[in-house]
Amino acid sequence: MNTIKLTTAQAIIRYIAAQFIEIDGVKQRVCGGGFGIFGHGNVTCLGEALYDHRDSLPLYRGQNEQSMGFAAAAYSKYHLRQRFMFCTASAGPGTANLYTSAALAHANRLPMLMLCGDAFLTRLPDPVLQQLEHFGNPALGVNDGFKAVSRYWDRITHPAQIIQSLPAAFATMLDPADCGPAFLGLPQDVQGWAYDYPVEFFEERTHRIRRVQADEDEIVDAVASLKSAKKPIIIAGGGVQYSRAVAELTEFAETHNIPVVETIAGRANLLNEHGLNIGPLGVTGSNSANAIAEKADVILSVGSRLQDFTTGSWTAFNKDAKLISLNAARHDAGKHLALPVVGDAKLGLNALGKALGDYTAPKEWVAFAQKQRDNWNTYVQDNVNPKNGPNSYAQAIGVVNSLCDKRDRVVAAAGGLPAEVTANWRTLDVGTVDVEFGFSCMGYEIAGGWGARIAQSENEPDSDTIVFAGDGSYLLMNSDVYSSVLTSKKLILLVLDNGGFAVINKLQNNTGNESFNNLISDCPTVSEPFAVDFEAHAKSMGALAETVASPAELAEAFKRAKAADKTSVIVMQVDAFEGWTTEGHTWWEVGTPEVSEHQKIRDAHAEVEAERARQRKGV
């Protein structure tokens, strides 16, 4: 056997560079490159290896490790989990900063490879800079915490281990059922140790995404339930896009005339104008989708993990409705006493469609669903109208929606904007909406936009990435405005300033509480509230920026941003109390005080408990 002597770090990077995938007939590297911040835990060895592969694996210098992870997650989401980026961080706090973004990738089932420095295996220099010491367990450190937020975790204690560990990490990241982040802890001395690796380990390999055919008996059971349906619906989740099954979903729905509702992750499965698209479902959904969900007798969920915002904490459906769940992951397919169909969405929909024969949903049911959607369209049109009250999120969304190109990608995350985008955005093309609500993570917006733009520029350089962020998210993590300027990855960023954490203030008020510590004006420790000059701040990072006073001015500013060749930030104040989308919400379970001195809080608790009677039981 031919061998080649390499350090552990060199071998890791050489292996990553040799992994390919074929997408739509085009062979590409599975790993599109990486995001890195160097420190003593990764610069000398891993940095040396990356330098020699800087052309094949471009390295983007991050400003914050957490935002690097968000960018990597958005990159893989754009590529429908078929490609990913790595993140490299130094030992100690650099690695610890990745924890939140690893959790986001884990919750959203997104691949991301973390190559992180670790303490010395020999322990001879212990305790080293940034090392946590556990007196009764010297092997325990920061990196062990990533076991909770990784699908694959390993600490490399000998150079030979990567011969098994790297293929296993790749297999996990590319598996539809187990997909998620992979973590490799790299002790600083082991990174530089050399080993005679077999040459064949570094030969080019082309990966395939596994498609699992559902069990025939599960298909038979599912079809029997569907054929009995008088009021069927399809819940289309993010897994439809990850399986590249949008065409199959559309054909299945059209052939059997079954109304479709979308999850947050499944937004942009169907175009806005499609006659069977009845709207987004759940807590941040639409009256139309929720109206048919509560009447449906058979529900076919495709590629959804059925999060509480989708199910209205399991009150959105009739308790007696039959639930069928087609999902590549067994864990997701069997939730809440569903009839599981474990398998790939594309293959599963084809199998179900063939076995379902000439079944179609009753015409009167479809007509009812479409009437509900017509009513919702009317509401949305009025809701986004600039003449409808003070400046609002919905109005800003409507302006952008009317002016953007159909392949522009929209990114939003935590706060009030995910709900407002989900409810009010009218899909112009498939797969163009990224609302990160799996982990609902503030700070994802700008970093995720940067990662999405890196991916988008590979395939659709003439399209734009449009980011919606509130003032709270902007203040939490804004440094990738600078990253986008440095790397010439243009973003259009809308900063919609409502003076604090307004959506949580709304929740606070809706549960009987007084405004407290959410809006800047209601913080008891703030002595001199003042407005941040977001425009000046963005300009200081090299972006174009302007402040507008109205949706009409926003429209003109957006046109200028579209025409510009660099990142543009548009700032507009919106009302913290009025202008929210008030329709389309199902019940959502939140913890409320059982005992309180305040009558409003006791009344709100009673309302919450009364709604619980509608909750579907199950695991």
VENRAFEN-V261936 format. One record per run of one state. SS is the DSSP state (2 for helix, 1 for strand, 0 for the rest). FROM is the first residue (numbers start at 0). TO is the last residue. If there is no record, write none. Layout:
BEGIN
[[SS;FROM;TO] [SS;FROM;TO]]
END
This chain:
BEGIN
[[0;0;1] [1;2;6] [2;7;16] [0;17;17] [1;18;22] [0;23;24] [1;25;28] [0;29;29] [1;30;35] [0;36;44] [2;45;50] [0;51;57] [1;58;60] [0;61;63] [2;64;77] [0;78;82] [1;83;88] [0;89;91] [2;92;95] [0;96;97] [2;98;106] [0;107;110] [1;111;117] [0;118;140] [2;141;148] [0;149;150] [1;151;155] [0;156;157] [2;158;172] [0;173;179] [1;180;186] [2;187;191] [0;192;192] [1;193;197] [2;198;201] [0;202;203] [1;204;206] [0;207;214] [2;215;226] [0;227;230] [1;231;235] [0;236;236] [2;237;241] [0;242;244] [2;245;255] [0;256;257] [1;258;261] [0;262;275] [1;276;279] [0;280;285] [2;286;292] [0;293;296] [1;297;301] [0;302;306] [2;307;310] [0;311;320] [1;321;326] [0;327;328] [2;329;332] [0;333;333] [2;334;336] [0;337;337] [1;338;341] [0;342;343] [2;344;355] [0;356;361] [2;362;382] [0;383;391] [2;392;402] [0;403;407] [1;408;411] [0;412;415] [2;416;423] [0;424;431] [1;432;434] [0;435;442] [2;443;458] [0;459;463] [1;464;469] [2;470;475] [0;476;478] [2;479;485] [0;486;490] [1;491;496] [0;497;498] [1;499;499] [0;500;500] [2;501;509] [0;510;517] [1;518;518] [2;519;521] [0;522;532] [2;533;539] [0;540;542] [1;543;547] [0;548;549] [2;550;562] [0;563;566] [1;567;572] [0;573;597] [2;598;613] [0;614;618]]
END
